[in-house]
């Protein structure tokens, strides 16, 4: 039993490891931070955020998603995607999807910050 059950994702350790199949496709973390628009209630936003789940699931590109909020009201939507191209393509499609509008409208204009990064270490 490993004390710290970490696994690497998307890293080839060398030619011999790659030949044995150690290299995997690179998964991508999307981290979006934002604040809610003035007057938007938490429960209303959570419903809107949940309403996009069927679209995300249907994409087949989402591995996991968590939504959190800190005590200062800064929200973080963290999605793990199968690839960078899947993340970008699905995000583009989502912006045109009617179910996404209530969630997008609930976010304070100019407060959102999005970044993507290749996942290199995962804790099981």
C-alpha positions as CSV (number, residue, x, y, z in Angstrom):
1,X,0.0,0.0,0.0
2,X,1.3,3.4,-1.0
3,X,1.3,6.1,1.7
4,X,0.7,8.8,-0.8
5,X,-1.2,7.3,-3.8
6,X,-0.1,9.7,-6.5
7,X,0.0,8.9,-10.1
8,X,1.4,10.8,-13.0
9,X,-0.7,11.6,-16.0
10,X,0.6,12.6,-19.4
11,X,4.3,12.2,-18.7
12,X,6.5,9.8,-20.7
13,X,9.4,8.7,-18.5
14,X,11.6,7.8,-21.4
15,X,11.7,5.7,-24.6
16,X,11.5,2.4,-22.8
17,X,8.5,3.5,-20.7
18,X,6.8,4.9,-23.7
19,X,7.3,1.7,-25.5
20,X,5.6,-0.2,-22.6
21,X,2.7,2.2,-22.8
22,X,3.6,4.4,-19.8
23,X,2.7,7.6,-21.7
24,X,-1.0,8.5,-21.6
25,X,-3.0,11.2,-23.2
26,X,-2.7,14.5,-21.5
27,X,-5.7,15.6,-19.5
28,X,-6.4,19.2,-18.9
29,X,-7.6,21.2,-15.9
30,X,-9.8,24.2,-16.6
31,X,-9.9,26.6,-13.7
32,X,-12.4,29.5,-13.8
33,X,-12.7,32.0,-11.0
34,X,-15.5,34.5,-10.8
35,X,-17.9,36.4,-8.7
36,X,-21.7,36.4,-8.9
37,X,-23.4,39.5,-10.3
38,X,-25.0,41.8,-7.7
39,X,-28.4,40.4,-6.5
40,X,-27.9,36.9,-7.8
41,X,-28.7,34.4,-5.0
42,X,-26.5,31.4,-4.4
43,X,-29.3,28.8,-4.9
44,X,-30.4,30.4,-8.2
45,X,-26.8,30.3,-9.4
46,X,-26.3,26.6,-8.3
47,X,-29.4,25.6,-10.2
48,X,-28.1,27.4,-13.3
49,X,-24.7,25.8,-12.9
50,X,-26.3,22.4,-12.6
51,X,-28.5,22.9,-15.6
52,X,-25.4,22.7,-17.9
53,X,-24.4,19.3,-16.6
54,X,-26.4,17.4,-19.3
55,X,-24.6,19.3,-22.0
56,X,-21.2,18.7,-20.4
57,X,-21.9,15.0,-19.9
58,X,-23.1,14.7,-23.5
59,X,-19.8,16.1,-24.7
60,X,-18.0,13.0,-23.5
61,X,-15.0,15.2,-22.8
62,X,-15.5,15.9,-19.0
63,X,-13.8,13.7,-16.6
64,X,-14.8,15.6,-13.5
65,X,-16.2,18.9,-12.3
66,X,-16.2,20.7,-8.9
67,X,-17.7,24.0,-8.1
68,X,-16.6,25.8,-4.9
69,X,-16.9,29.2,-3.3
70,X,-14.7,30.8,-0.6
71,X,-15.8,32.9,2.3
72,X,-15.1,36.1,0.3
73,X,-17.5,35.1,-2.5
74,X,-14.9,34.0,-5.0
75,X,-16.2,31.0,-7.0
76,X,-14.1,28.4,-8.7
77,X,-15.3,26.1,-11.4
78,X,-12.7,23.3,-11.9
79,X,-13.2,20.9,-14.8
80,X,-10.9,18.1,-15.8
81,X,-11.1,17.5,-19.6
82,X,-9.9,14.6,-21.7
83,X,-7.7,17.0,-23.8
84,X,-7.0,20.7,-24.5
85,X,-8.9,20.6,-27.8
86,X,-11.9,19.0,-26.1
87,X,-11.9,21.7,-23.4
88,X,-11.7,24.6,-25.9
89,X,-14.2,23.1,-28.4
90,X,-16.8,22.3,-25.7
91,X,-16.4,25.8,-24.1
92,X,-17.0,27.4,-27.5
93,X,-20.1,25.2,-28.0
94,X,-21.4,25.9,-24.5
95,X,-21.4,29.7,-25.1
96,X,-24.0,29.2,-27.8
97,X,-26.0,26.7,-25.8
98,X,-29.3,28.1,-24.4
99,X,-28.9,26.2,-21.1
100,X,-25.7,28.1,-20.4
101,X,-27.2,31.6,-20.6
102,X,-28.6,31.7,-17.0
103,X,-25.3,30.7,-15.6
104,X,-23.3,33.1,-17.7
105,X,-25.7,36.0,-16.9
106,X,-25.3,35.3,-13.1
107,X,-21.6,36.0,-13.3
108,X,-20.4,39.5,-12.6
109,X,-19.2,41.0,-15.8
110,X,-15.4,41.3,-16.0
111,X,-14.9,39.1,-12.9
112,X,-14.2,35.8,-14.7
113,X,-10.7,34.5,-15.2
114,X,-10.1,31.2,-17.1
115,X,-6.9,29.2,-17.4
116,X,-6.0,25.7,-18.7
117,X,-3.1,23.6,-17.7
118,X,-1.9,20.1,-18.5
119,X,-2.4,17.7,-15.5
120,X,0.9,16.2,-14.5
121,X,0.1,14.7,-11.1
122,X,-3.1,13.2,-9.7
123,X,-3.8,11.9,-6.2
124,X,-6.1,8.9,-6.2
